[in-house]
Amino acid sequence: MSIAHSNMLTKISHYLSLVRFSHTLFAMPFALAAMFWAARGWPSPRVFALIVLCMVFCRNAAMAFNRLVDAAYDARNPRTARRHLPAGLLTRQGVITFLALNAALFVVATWFLNPLAFTLSLPALVAVCFYSVTKRFTTWSHLYLGLAIGISPVGAWVAVTGTIGWEAILLCLALLFWIAGFDIIYATQDEESDREAGLNSVAVRFGVTGALNISRVLHGLMLVCLVMTEILFPLGMPFRIAIAVTAALLGYIHVFRRSASLDDLNADFFQANIAVSLVVCAGVIASVFLNPLP
């Protein structure tokens, strides 16, 4: 392998880790669930591919924007000081180019879906990027992050149908509360550094104990949204089982792991975050294929 080839692979690896590409698993399953539900089965291969590309491009743009605007704060925080910009692994110009490229590809991909998807593409980009500045002025930036990620099932629904469905809005709310609750727990690691930097978070305002209690409330609201989804738009037994499994996962971590260290709690929730997304996705998809929907 030539040195130039090796350097190129290293650079690609840096960009993938910059945007934490593996974390796409958090929101992608909800978007896929909405896609299959909206299509009442398999969408066309073209729509399927475009939805996946839109998810990847939009998230890459949002994460690159986050790393750019938070670079100075990341440099001061021991937990984030090794990120790519503070550590000098990537340049600001390189990340700006990466951001612009992914944003442009996202908009172009929506153009090939339908007029509403294209019309909403720029507002969607603004929404997912704006989260990165909310810690400067509000305690509740976690809810905004939840909304920024939560619009993914709405986007998938629009991509398939060209309309906004209430089913997707309920999935959006469930994802909003789930991500916000998880992010509050994640942010407890940075309580001290956020306080010193003058940044806002639930942990800074209410302390770790208060933050964990608020996280439990938000995850309870997530379950309420899932139950309301089944009541208003019955999917059937697979989705009900998914709700039960989700409740068990949340109960285990919030009740039986509540005495664990913050590091252990965050590790558990990282795994649970992926598991819940996959469980909800599987419940919706199984219901769509096993129970014909009107």
Phi, psi and omega per residue, in radians:
M1 nan 2.275 -3.124
S2 -1.247 2.793 3.118
I3 -1.094 -0.699 3.140
A4 -1.093 -0.733 3.127
H5 -1.121 -0.762 3.131
S6 -1.091 -0.742 3.124
N7 -1.118 -0.651 3.116
M8 -1.129 -0.763 3.111
L9 -1.109 -0.681 3.105
T10 -1.107 -0.742 3.138
K11 -1.108 -0.760 3.102
I12 -1.068 -0.740 3.113
S13 -1.060 -0.698 3.121
H14 -1.107 -0.733 -3.127
Y15 -1.198 -0.655 3.112
L16 -1.146 -0.701 3.116
S17 -1.326 -0.465 3.059
L18 -0.988 -0.787 -3.091
V19 -1.646 0.101 -3.129
R20 0.833 1.073 -3.006
F21 -0.948 -0.626 -3.116
S22 -1.091 -0.404 -3.111
H23 -1.331 -0.051 3.024
T24 -1.006 -0.399 3.140
L25 -1.094 -0.322 -3.121
F26 -1.172 -0.869 -3.043
A27 -1.723 -0.487 -3.063
M28 -0.948 -0.791 -3.128
P29 -1.037 -0.651 3.106
F30 -1.136 -0.691 3.115
A31 -1.142 -0.736 3.121
L32 -1.148 -0.676 3.090
A33 -1.046 -0.796 3.112
A34 -1.115 -0.649 -3.141
M35 -1.088 -0.865 -3.139
F36 -1.147 -0.655 3.140
W37 -1.146 -0.822 -3.131
A38 -1.092 -0.651 -3.112
A39 -1.441 -0.145 -3.045
R40 0.942 0.702 -3.117
G41 2.430 -2.583 -3.137
W42 -1.311 2.243 2.970
P43 -1.356 3.067 3.079
S44 -1.165 2.611 3.104
P45 -0.940 -0.622 3.138
R46 -1.098 -0.841 3.139
V47 -1.147 -0.723 3.115
F48 -0.987 -0.890 -3.100
A49 -1.105 -0.719 -3.120
L50 -1.164 -0.649 3.104
I51 -1.117 -0.791 3.124
V52 -1.079 -0.768 3.126
L53 -1.107 -0.731 3.110
C54 -1.054 -0.760 3.111
M55 -1.036 -0.825 -3.090
V56 -1.162 -0.844 -3.101
F57 -1.109 -0.773 -3.104
C58 -1.133 -0.778 3.139
R59 -1.152 -0.723 3.095
N60 -1.011 -0.756 3.137
A61 -1.101 -0.779 -3.114
A62 -1.125 -0.753 -3.135
M63 -1.178 -0.691 3.095
A64 -1.094 -0.739 3.098
F65 -1.056 -0.757 3.125
N66 -1.035 -0.784 -3.116
R67 -1.164 -0.573 3.128
L68 -1.203 -0.893 -3.037
V69 -1.323 -0.352 -3.128
D70 -1.768 0.096 -3.028
A71 -0.981 -0.766 -3.113
A72 -1.151 -0.721 3.103
Y73 -1.175 -0.695 3.134
D74 -1.057 -0.644 -3.110
A75 -1.131 -0.499 -3.097
R76 -1.542 -0.270 -3.069
N77 -1.681 2.092 -3.117
P78 -0.962 -0.570 -3.107
R79 -1.239 -0.497 -3.041
T80 -1.985 0.023 -3.048
A81 -1.112 -0.352 -3.131
R82 -1.607 0.104 3.076
R83 -1.123 2.882 -2.862
H84 -1.064 -0.736 -3.132
L85 -1.285 -0.866 3.101
P86 -1.048 -0.604 -3.110
A87 -1.456 -0.113 3.115
G88 1.346 0.293 3.123
L89 -1.307 -0.486 3.078
L90 -2.334 2.705 3.124
T91 -1.660 2.748 3.096
R92 -1.058 -0.729 -3.129
Q93 -1.108 -0.673 3.116
G94 -1.126 -0.724 3.140
V95 -1.231 -0.644 3.075
I96 -1.075 -0.758 3.110
T97 -1.098 -0.743 3.105
F98 -1.069 -0.752 3.102
L99 -1.069 -0.856 -3.103
A100 -1.109 -0.697 -3.139
L101 -1.114 -0.814 -3.123
N102 -1.191 -0.659 3.089
A103 -1.096 -0.761 3.139
A104 -1.139 -0.737 3.139
L105 -1.139 -0.617 3.089
F106 -1.091 -0.852 -3.128
V107 -1.084 -0.760 3.129
V108 -1.082 -0.739 -3.140
A109 -1.093 -0.673 3.133
T110 -1.163 -0.515 3.134
W111 -1.075 -0.549 -3.126
F112 -1.448 -0.065 3.135
L113 -1.576 -1.274 3.123
N114 -2.900 2.901 -3.060
P115 -1.034 -0.689 -3.118
L116 -1.169 -0.725 3.109
A117 -1.037 -0.753 3.140
F118 -1.166 -0.726 3.139
T119 -1.072 -0.654 -3.084
L120 -1.519 -0.058 -3.033
S121 -1.107 -0.811 3.136
L122 -1.184 -0.792 3.031
P123 -0.992 -0.647 3.122
A124 -1.128 -0.732 3.103
L125 -1.093 -0.761 3.110
V126 -1.069 -0.734 -3.108
A127 -1.088 -0.822 -3.066
V128 -1.289 -0.458 3.123
C129 -1.453 -0.594 -3.032
F130 -1.094 -0.454 3.113
Y131 -0.879 -0.665 -2.998
S132 -1.076 -0.343 -3.136
V133 -1.802 -0.065 -3.011
T134 -1.225 -0.461 3.130
K135 -1.155 -0.252 3.113
R136 -1.282 -0.405 -3.018
F137 -2.374 -0.055 3.127
T138 -2.499 2.545 3.061
T139 -1.182 -0.493 -2.935
W140 -1.705 0.601 3.099
S141 -1.057 -0.452 3.141
H142 -1.080 -0.664 3.099
L143 -1.171 -0.631 3.126
Y144 -1.194 -0.657 3.052
L145 -1.070 -0.749 3.102
G146 -1.016 -0.712 3.116
L147 -1.186 -0.737 -3.118
A148 -1.041 -0.721 3.105
I149 -1.404 -0.582 -3.069
G150 -1.157 -0.348 3.138
I151 -1.287 -0.106 -3.099
S152 -1.068 -0.767 3.083
P153 -1.154 -0.554 3.071
V154 -1.136 -0.739 3.112
G155 -1.072 -0.720 3.125
A156 -1.140 -0.685 3.120
W157 -1.104 -0.780 3.101
V158 -1.074 -0.708 -3.117
A159 -1.057 -0.643 -3.099
V160 -1.433 -0.783 -2.958
T161 -1.837 -0.343 -3.035
G162 1.311 0.216 3.114
T163 -2.382 2.960 3.067
I164 -1.844 2.081 -3.100
G165 -1.776 2.569 3.107
W166 -1.105 -0.514 3.096
E167 -1.024 -0.787 -3.137
A168 -1.189 -0.590 3.120
I169 -1.137 -0.696 3.093
L170 -1.149 -0.701 3.058
L171 -1.111 -0.651 3.083
C172 -1.051 -0.802 -3.137
L173 -1.134 -0.700 3.106
A174 -1.071 -0.780 3.130
L175 -1.178 -0.660 3.100
L176 -0.989 -0.911 -3.082
F177 -1.199 -0.609 3.127
W178 -1.151 -0.873 -3.115
I179 -1.143 -0.734 3.137
A180 -1.063 -0.767 3.122
G181 -1.100 -0.727 3.115
F182 -1.162 -0.742 -3.100
D183 -1.139 -0.569 3.079
I184 -1.099 -0.761 3.094
I185 -1.109 -0.789 3.140
Y186 -1.035 -0.660 -3.073
A187 -1.285 -0.249 3.101
T188 -1.092 -0.425 3.104
Q189 -1.132 -0.468 -3.024
D190 -1.871 0.264 -3.077
E191 -0.937 -0.871 -3.070
E192 -1.165 -0.814 -3.105
S193 -1.197 -0.629 3.089
D194 -1.122 -0.713 -3.136
R195 -1.112 -0.758 -3.130
E196 -1.162 -0.580 -3.114
A197 -1.479 -0.090 -3.127
G198 1.351 0.365 3.111
L199 -1.597 2.752 -3.096
N200 -1.810 2.561 2.992
S201 -2.862 2.882 3.093
V202 -1.104 -0.655 3.136
A203 -1.147 -0.644 3.108
V204 -1.153 -0.717 -3.064
R205 -1.390 -0.695 -3.003
F206 -1.980 -0.016 -3.087
G207 1.381 2.965 -3.070
V208 -1.120 -0.786 -3.118
T209 -1.079 -0.808 3.112
G210 -1.092 -0.682 3.135
A211 -1.103 -0.751 3.136
L212 -1.136 -0.636 3.094
N213 -1.153 -0.724 3.115
I214 -1.136 -0.656 3.093
S215 -1.055 -0.705 3.115
R216 -1.092 -0.705 3.122
V217 -1.095 -0.787 -3.119
L218 -1.117 -0.675 3.118
H219 -1.252 -0.489 2.986
G220 -1.140 -0.694 3.101
L221 -1.146 -0.578 3.071
M222 -1.056 -0.798 3.126
L223 -1.098 -0.658 3.090
V224 -1.053 -0.750 3.137
C225 -1.110 -0.700 3.123
L226 -1.158 -0.719 3.110
V227 -1.132 -0.745 3.109
M228 -1.096 -0.619 3.089
T229 -1.052 -0.767 -3.130
E230 -1.216 -0.608 3.138
I231 -1.216 -0.788 -3.065
L232 -1.416 -0.581 -3.109
F233 -2.331 1.293 -2.998
P234 -0.941 2.155 3.099
L235 -1.753 -0.553 3.094
G236 2.050 -3.002 -3.001
M237 -1.029 -0.766 -3.139
P238 -0.981 -0.703 3.141
F239 -1.238 -0.619 3.090
R240 -1.119 -0.684 3.082
I241 -1.118 -0.704 3.111
A242 -1.064 -0.709 3.099
I243 -1.088 -0.764 -3.129
A244 -1.107 -0.738 3.133
V245 -1.147 -0.720 3.098
T246 -1.057 -0.776 3.120
A247 -1.072 -0.693 3.131
A248 -1.141 -0.730 3.110
L249 -1.087 -0.797 3.128
L250 -1.125 -0.749 -3.141
G251 -1.090 -0.725 -3.135
Y252 -1.050 -0.818 -3.066
I253 -1.285 -0.740 -3.078
H254 -1.346 -0.500 -3.081
V255 -1.756 -0.931 -3.018
F256 -1.493 -0.326 3.127
R257 -1.903 0.221 -3.047
R258 -1.187 -0.350 3.117
S259 -1.609 -0.027 -3.135
A260 -1.196 2.801 3.070
S261 -1.150 2.805 3.137
L262 -1.074 -0.629 3.111
D263 -1.099 -0.778 3.126
D264 -1.150 -0.707 -3.133
L265 -1.099 -0.750 3.120
N266 -1.154 -0.666 3.103
A267 -1.117 -0.741 3.118
D268 -1.094 -0.779 -3.091
F269 -1.232 -0.506 3.064
F270 -1.080 -0.795 3.112
Q271 -1.179 -0.741 -3.124
A272 -1.134 -0.594 -3.139
N273 -1.034 -0.789 3.100
I274 -1.181 -0.761 -3.092
A275 -1.081 -0.765 -3.121
V276 -1.105 -0.777 3.125
S277 -1.026 -0.773 -3.125
L278 -1.189 -0.663 -3.137
V279 -1.147 -0.814 3.127
V280 -1.099 -0.756 3.120
C281 -1.042 -0.831 -3.134
A282 -1.089 -0.693 3.134
G283 -1.104 -0.751 3.136
V284 -1.179 -0.837 -3.072
I285 -1.128 -0.750 3.110
A286 -1.069 -0.703 3.126
S287 -1.132 -0.713 -3.136
V288 -1.063 -0.732 -3.068
F289 -1.479 -0.487 -3.114
L290 -1.589 -0.472 -3.122
N291 -2.139 1.732 -3.139
P292 -0.911 2.234 -3.081
L293 -1.753 2.613 3.116
P294 -1.174 nan nan
